[in-house]
Amino acid sequence: MDNVCGNMAAPMKRVALVFSIVDRGRGDDVCRLLRENGVTFNLISVGYGASGLGLVDYLGLTDFERDITLSVVQADRARGLLQKLLYKLDLDEPYNGIAFAVPISGVSGGLALRYISGNATGNCDAQLSSGGAAVTGEQEFSLILTVVNRGFADVVIEAAKEAGARGGTVYYARGTGVHEVEKFFAISIQPEKEVVMTLVKKAHVQTIMREIVRAAGLKTEGRGLAFALPVTDVVGVSVFQDEDA
Amino acid sequence: MPHNSILLQKKLFYKTKESLSSVLPITLIVLMLNFTVTPMPFSIRGLFLIGSFLLIIGMGLFTLGADMAMLPMGEHMGSHLTKSRKFLLMLATALIMGTMVTFAEPDLQVLAELTPGIPNMTLVLTVAVGVGVFLMIAVLRILFQWRLSYLLIGLYLAVFVIGAFVPAEYLAVAYDSGGVTTGPITVPFILAFGIGISSVRGGKSSHDDSFGLVAMCSVGPIMAVLILGIFFDSGAAASEAQSFAEASNVRELFHLFRGALPFYFREVAGALAPIVIFFLLFQLIALRLPVTKLIRMGIGIAYTFFGLVLFLTGVNVGFLPAGTYIGEYMGSLSWSWALIPLGIVMGYFVVAAEPAVHVLNEQVEDITGGAISKDAMLLALSSGVAISVGLAMCRIVFDVSLLYFLIPGYGIALALTFFVPKIFSAVAFDSGGVASGAMTATFLLPFALGACRSSGGDMMRDAFGIVALIAMTPLVTIQVMGLVYKFKVRVTEDEETEALGGVIDFEEDYLDWDVEEDYVDWDVSPGDGGSGNRDV
C-alpha cells in the first residue's frame, strides 16, 4: 500500500478543472501537452476574445477567435501543469492567452473519476517547483461568468472593463430558463445566450459584478446574470502585472 | 491604449497573413508560368499584378466585414424568425430574401448575358424566384425535419430528367448557373441565416441543420434554367472572342482599374442594399439589438462593401485577361495536354482565393466546435477543385460530354450521403456553390474559354461546364473526408470503451470532497460499508 497514487484504496486526490484560453488552433497544443503529462480528459470548444467598445474595438480590429479548453487534473499537479503551459505556449506574452485552475468539489462516481483523472499513475508527484514566480497563486483571482442574451457580450465586457477588468472571452450557448422548451413544428426552441468569461482580481469581483449588472443585468434588455468561481492558480496574466507595477 | 495596440498589431498581422496566404499562391503560379511557358505581354502582366494586390486588400476587408456584419445579420434574422414561431412570416422572408439577394447578385447578370436565346430579364427573374422558392423549401425542411439527403436526391433526379429534354448547349449553362448564383454576398448571408434558424433549436443533431441552405440555393437555378431551356430556342451562340483594353505604361494600367471602379461600386452597392434594408426593417420592427452592436455592423458593412469592390475590380480587370491569355496560349500549343496538369495545380490553389470559401470554412469550424477545422475544409475543397479543373481540361482536350462526369459525380455524392455523418453531407452540398464563385467566373472560366477557343473546340459545349464541375467535386471530397472522420471516431470510441472496460464494476455514485473531508473512497457502494479496501 505504499504506492499511493493510482491505488484504489488510497485517499482520493482532489481534482481541479484547468481552463485555458488560447488563440484559435492552439487548443490542440494545450491538449497535447496535457496528454503527454498524463491528463486524459481534455475538451476543446470555440470562443471569441473580445475587448470592449473602444474605437479600435468598433473597427473590429481587436477581437480574436479563441480556443477554450477544459481539462481535469489532479489538484496538486495543477500548478506544475500550468507552469508547463505557460512556457510551452508563451503565455507570459500579453494577449497570448491565459490558463487557470478552478477546484472541483464533486464527481459523479468512482468510474467517472477514474475516467477523467487520467493515467497519472507513478507520475503524480510531478509537482514542479511550486511557487515559481510565473504562477499567480492561491485565491488571488476569481472567474466571473456572465450569461446574457445573444448580442450583449460587448456590453458586458465594456462594463467589466470600466470597473477594472482587462477583457473577456465569449462563447455561445443555448439555454433553457424557467419556461418549458417550446415546440415549433418538429423542432424545439431554446433561447440563445452568450457566456462571457472574465478573470478578475478577487478584490474587484464585487465592483465589476455590480457594473455588469447595471449595464446588462436582468432588468435590462441583456437579461444577464453573473456568478463567480474561485480560481486557485493562474498563468498568463502579465496584463494584470503591468497594472500593478 | 497600449493594450489595445498590442491586440491591434496581432490582429493586423493575422489578417495580413490570412489574405496573403490565400492570394499569393495563385499569383506565384501565374508569375512562374509567365517566366517559363507562357510569357505574357506587359499589359496583361501589369494588370494581373495590380489585380493581385487589390485582391489581397479586398480579401482582408471582406472577411473582416463578413465576421462583423454579414454573418451576425443573417444569424440574428434567422434566429429571430424561429423564435417568433410565425410560420408564414418565416416562409415569406425566405422567399423574398432569396429572390432579392439572387436578383442583385452581379454574377447572375453576367450569366444572363452569356446564355443564348433567353431574354436577360426573363432568365434573371426565373433564377431569382427559383432561389427564393428553394430557400423556402430549405426552411420547411428544417421545421419539419425532412432528411436533407432525400430532398437532394429527389431534386437532382428531377434535374437530370428535365435535362434529358433540353438541348446540349443549354445543359452546361444550366449547371453553371447553380454555382454562379451563390456568390460572395449570397453565401455568407444565407449560411448565417441557416445557422441562425437552427441556433435556437434544441434537441440532438441541431447543428446538422445549420448547413444545407446554400445547397438548396444551388439546385434552384439549375432547375429554373433547365425549365426555361425547354421553352426557349437556343438560337445564336453567344460568346465572341473578347478583346481586352491594352495598356502600354503603368499609368494606363492604373487608369484601367480606375475606370472599372465605379461600375463595381454600383454592382456591390446594389447587391448589398436588399440585405441591409431587410435587416434594418427587422431591427426596427423586432430585433432591437443594442446600438453598440449596430455600430459594429455598420462598420462591418462598410468593410464588406469596400472589400468586395476592390476584390471584384481586381479580379475582373486583373485576372480575367491573364486567365484568358494563359488558356489561349496553352491551348494553341502542340502539347495542349499540358492544360490538364496545369488545370489541376491552378484549381488546387485558386479555391483559397475565393472569398466565400473563407466564410464557409470558418462557419464550419465554429459550428462543429473545431471538429471539422478550417484547414481540413480547405484541403478537401482544394483537392475537389483541383480534380474538377483537371476534368474540365480533359473535356476540352479530348472533347468528352459533360454528362459523363456529372451523372457519376452526383451519383457518388448522393450515395455517400447515406454513409457519412449528416453534417458532412450538408456542408458538402453547400460547398459546391461556395467553391464556384468570383474567382471561378473571372479566372478559371476565361481560362477554359481561352483554351477551348484556341484548340478549336465548341465553346458552348466544352468550356462552359467548368463551373458545374467545380460545383460538383467538393460534394464528393468533403464527404470522403466525412467517411475518414467517421472511421477515426469509431476507432477512438472503441479504444475508450476498452480503457473503461476493466473498471466497469464501479458504482456511479456522487463523490463529494467537501462533505467527505478530503477523503472519499473509490468504493462507496452501500453494502460495502466503505471500508476502502478493494482489490482490483
Interface residues (C-beta under 8 A of the other chain):
Chain A: M8 A9 P11 M12 R14 G25 G27 I44 S45 V46 S51 L53 G54 V56 D57 Y58 L59 G60 L61 T62 D63 F64 D67 P94 Y95 I104 S105 G106 V107 S108 G109 G110 L111 A112 L113 R114 Y115 R150 G151 F152 D154 V155 E158 R166 G167 Y172 R174 T176 V181 E182 F184 F185 A186 I187 S188 I189 Q190 P191 E192 E221 G222 V239
Chain B: M1 H3 N4 I6 L7 L8 K10 K11 L12 Y14 L64 D67 M68 P72 H76 S79 T82 K83 R85 F87 I142 L143 F144 Q145 S198 S199 V200 R201 G202 G203 S206 R288 L289 P290 T292 K293 I295 R296 I299 G300 Y303 E365 D366 G369 G370 S373 L500 V503 I504 F506 E507 E508 D509 Y510 L511 D512 W513 D514 D518 Y519 V520 D521 W522 D523 V524 G532 N533 R534 D535 V536
